[in-house]
Amino acid sequence: MASKIMIINHGGAFMTDALETSLHKCGIVTVSVEPVIEKIEHEKDDSDMIILFAGDYVFDMTDVLVYLKDLCTGDEKALCVIGYSKEIAAIEETVPKSVVTHEFLRPFEMKTLTEQLQKIVAAEEERRKGKHILLVDDDLTFLKMMQAWLSMKYRITAVRSGMQAITYIANHTPDLILLDYDMPVIQGPQILEMIKSEAGSSRIPVIFLTGKSDKESVMNVMKLHPDGYLLKTMTKEQIAEAISDFFTTKKWKNAN
């Protein structure tokens, strides 16, 4: 199935038509939508990537930018932005650079832009073939750090509460859930119990994330029979290796 790109644009039909024609020649399907939340929502599930083709309209669409930020932070969508420097600066006031896959400054050479977009599409296709991890943690700093560490190899969906996780897995089946043990409102153990009690999610492996490494705390974690646990104090390399080993062997080597 050919990749499909959603191009968000308003008032720049000539440039977007030229871009779409160039992408079509490469076998990439496109759909052009107005910067309206309802229209973006309608096309998002069928689109592999989003291009925001900026214009003057971006200075007065904070609600749409907030929607795109949330969509591309918590979902698997790659977001590319095309525009002049002032337009991109205005977008960055709402959508952080960390959320944007790539920025393209105007003016641009269409052939070069198309080639770069082809490479991004190919990289996204490879990423989507990889394992899907649901990351659950109320600590936004840690959440972003883990997402950055793991997103190069895995498809990451990040949520900040247990209830968001439950809502997500009602319609999705990730290959692994990394679940914070200590969270407000509903604790990790309760979320684990809810996940394991539902037929649709009971077989999804759950690994706890914990900041406590003393023996008593670790024993309390393991009494709940998760598939394993990760210490938040572990390095990027240790975490990546542990997850890779788990996917390879289906067995968890717990941290010491």
C-alpha positions, 0 to 999 in steps of 0.5 A: 500500500502506498504511503499517504501524506496529509498536506494542510494548507490554506490559500497556497494552491499553486505551490501545494498542487506542484508539491502534490504532483511531484510526490505523486510521481514518486508513488506517494498519495496525498490529500489536501485539507484546510487547517480545520480540526474537524477536517484534519481529524477526518483524514488523520487515521488514513495518513502516514505523515502530515505536512503543514504548508504554512502561510499567513493563516498560521498566525491566527490558528492556535487551536489547530496548532495545539491539536497538531501538537497533541496529535503528533506528540501522543500519536505516531504521526510524523509532522513536517513544516514548510514555510518562511522563517517568521511563519515557522517561528510562529508555529514553534510558539505552540508546536515545539521543535521536538514534535516536528520531524523536519522543517523546510524553509522557503524558498525551496527547490521542488526536486530537493524538497521532494527527495527529502520528503521521500527519505522521511516517508521511507524512514517512517515506513521502517519505523512503523514496521518496528515494535509499538510501545505504549509509554505511561508516565505522569512525569513529563520530563522523563516521558519526553526523555524516554520517548526521545531515547526509544523513538529511533527504533520503536514506534512510541505512543506516550500518555501521561495518566493511567486512564489515558492508557486504558482508553488507548488500549481499548482500541490499540494493541501495543507490543509492550507497555512501559508503566510508571509504578508511582502515579497520582490518582490511579497507581501503576498497580491498579492500572496493571490489574485493569489491563490484565482483567480485560480479555483484549489487553490481558496478553500485552506485556507490562513492564513497570518503571520505578525510581526505587531500587531498594530490595523491599521496593523491588519485591513489592513491584514483582509481587504484582507479577508484571513482565519485568521492571526498569529502574529510572536511574538506568542509562539510555544504553541499559534501557535500550538493551533490556527492551531489545533483549525482551523483544528478542527472547520474550524473557525479561532480565530484571535490573540488579 
